[in-house]
Amino acid sequence: MNIRIEELTFEPMISYETIAQRTIEIGNTLAEKYKGNTPVFVGVLNGSFMFMADLVKQVPIPLHVAFMKLSSYHGGLATTRTITEDFNLKVDIQGRDVILVEDIVDTGNTLRYLVDKLKSLNPASITVCALLYKPDAMEHNIPELEYVGFEIENKFVVGYGLDYKELGRNYKDIYQLVK
Ligand code: 5GP
């Protein structure tokens, strides 16, 4: 069923069941790779809160969870080049294996900024796990982007943590904008 947020209409794109299945696969891979290392999962708020919660449940090894808060979209449909840091990482990642958890990689500007910032804190390793990735919009080469839930077309999506004007984050499925 379509949903309406403010003046826009969105149609179903990826169901929660499909997301959950893919999250199990990624979780298993991460658990295998990082067992014995106590990695730090760093989520980027607000968008990644749902994915982070579901992902770490599928990684049954000792790990830490931390968050940073950034904004680059400022609630609209188009990305802005300015990244605002609302709050910073509170955990020391020096010498740790870091898994950066993102909701969506669009132009890659936010990810470029984050990876550079985290690298400057001298982690042992850094990898990126993004639920959604829009390859056609990507403007950077970021080899750390190793785990992707779904590659999608260059369309605006909401739900499962993702918003339009701060609304729609609570839907369990992902929806795409109907033009
Ligand atoms: P980038 O810096 O890669 O262009 O944009 C990354 C951020 O923009 C994401 O973390 C997310 O907050 C926002 N964003 C990018 N594409 C979409 C989209 O299709 N829907 C929503 N709701 N946010 C998006």
Residues whose N, C-alpha, C, O or C-beta is under 5 A from the ligand:
A	BS01	5GP	G47 S72 Y73 T79 I104 V105 D106 T107 G108 N109 T110 L111 K155 F156 V157 V158 L162 D163 Y164
